[in-house]
Amino acid sequence: MIATIQLYLFLGLALVGFALEVWAFVDVLRRPASGFEAADKRTKGFWLAIVALAVVIGFLGIPPPLGISGVTFFILIAVVPAGIYLADVRPAVARYSRGPRGGSRW
């Protein structure tokens, strides 16, 4: 009973982390490369590679049958670059990447 609750709790946390990583990856893809340079936040290629690696690790960390068991610690590590991108880089780059309609706030 407790093991089942723990499994579902861990699965939920892993899926939330994976969703954040995918959100960060899609957002990096949508932003123009010039916005990263203008905001002085490394390059788009750098963030694309870091967040793509986080997505792969996050996917592999989902409990079986979807992912691989035994990489629990790596799930926590994979959420960090996505969180840094979403909290620090994304707002800075968003100021320089608004479209002709003003872009989106989110």
FENMORA-V612967 format. One record per residue. N is the residue number from 1. RES is the residue in three letters. SS is DSSP state (helix for helix, strand for strand, loop for the rest). OMEGA is omega in whole degrees, -180 to 180 (none if undefined). Layout:
# FENMORA-V612967
n & res & ss & omega
N & RES & SS & OMEGA
N & RES & SS & OMEGA
This chain:
# FENMORA-V612967
n & res & ss & omega
1 & MET & loop & -180
2 & ILE & helix & -180
3 & ALA & helix & 179
4 & THR & helix & 178
5 & ILE & helix & 179
6 & GLN & helix & 179
7 & LEU & helix & -179
8 & TYR & helix & 176
9 & LEU & helix & 179
10 & PHE & helix & 178
11 & LEU & helix & 178
12 & GLY & helix & 179
13 & LEU & helix & 179
14 & ALA & helix & 180
15 & LEU & helix & 176
16 & VAL & helix & 177
17 & GLY & helix & 179
18 & PHE & helix & 178
19 & ALA & helix & 177
20 & LEU & helix & 180
21 & GLU & helix & 178
22 & VAL & helix & 177
23 & TRP & helix & 179
24 & ALA & helix & -180
25 & PHE & helix & 179
26 & VAL & helix & 180
27 & ASP & helix & 177
28 & VAL & helix & 180
29 & LEU & helix & -176
30 & ARG & helix & -175
31 & ARG & loop & 177
32 & PRO & loop & -179
33 & ALA & helix & -179
34 & SER & helix & 179
35 & GLY & helix & 179
36 & PHE & helix & -180
37 & GLU & helix & 180
38 & ALA & helix & -180
39 & ALA & loop & 180
40 & ASP & loop & -177
41 & LYS & loop & -177
42 & ARG & loop & -179
43 & THR & loop & 178
44 & LYS & helix & 179
45 & GLY & helix & 178
46 & PHE & helix & -178
47 & TRP & helix & 177
48 & LEU & helix & 180
49 & ALA & helix & -178
50 & ILE & helix & -178
51 & VAL & helix & 176
52 & ALA & helix & 177
53 & LEU & helix & 178
54 & ALA & helix & 179
55 & VAL & helix & -180
56 & VAL & helix & 180
57 & ILE & helix & 178
58 & GLY & helix & 178
59 & PHE & helix & -180
60 & LEU & helix & -179
61 & GLY & loop & 177
62 & ILE & loop & -178
63 & PRO & loop & 179
64 & PRO & loop & 16
65 & PRO & loop & -179
66 & LEU & loop & -175
67 & GLY & loop & -178
68 & ILE & loop & 178
69 & SER & loop & 176
70 & GLY & loop & 179
71 & VAL & loop & -176
72 & THR & helix & -178
73 & PHE & helix & -179
74 & PHE & helix & 177
75 & ILE & helix & 179
76 & LEU & helix & 179
77 & ILE & helix & -178
78 & ALA & helix & -179
79 & VAL & helix & -175
80 & VAL & helix & -180
81 & PRO & helix & 177
82 & ALA & helix & 178
83 & GLY & helix & 177
84 & ILE & helix & 179
85 & TYR & helix & -176
86 & LEU & helix & -176
87 & ALA & helix & -173
88 & ASP & helix & -173
89 & VAL & helix & -177
90 & ARG & helix & 179
91 & PRO & helix & -180
92 & ALA & helix & -179
93 & VAL & helix & -178
94 & ALA & helix & 179
95 & ARG & loop & -177
96 & TYR & loop & -175
97 & SER & loop & 178
98 & ARG & loop & -179
99 & GLY & loop & -179
100 & PRO & loop & 179
101 & ARG & loop & 179
102 & GLY & loop & 179
103 & GLY & loop & 179
104 & SER & loop & 178
105 & ARG & loop & -174
106 & TRP & loop & none
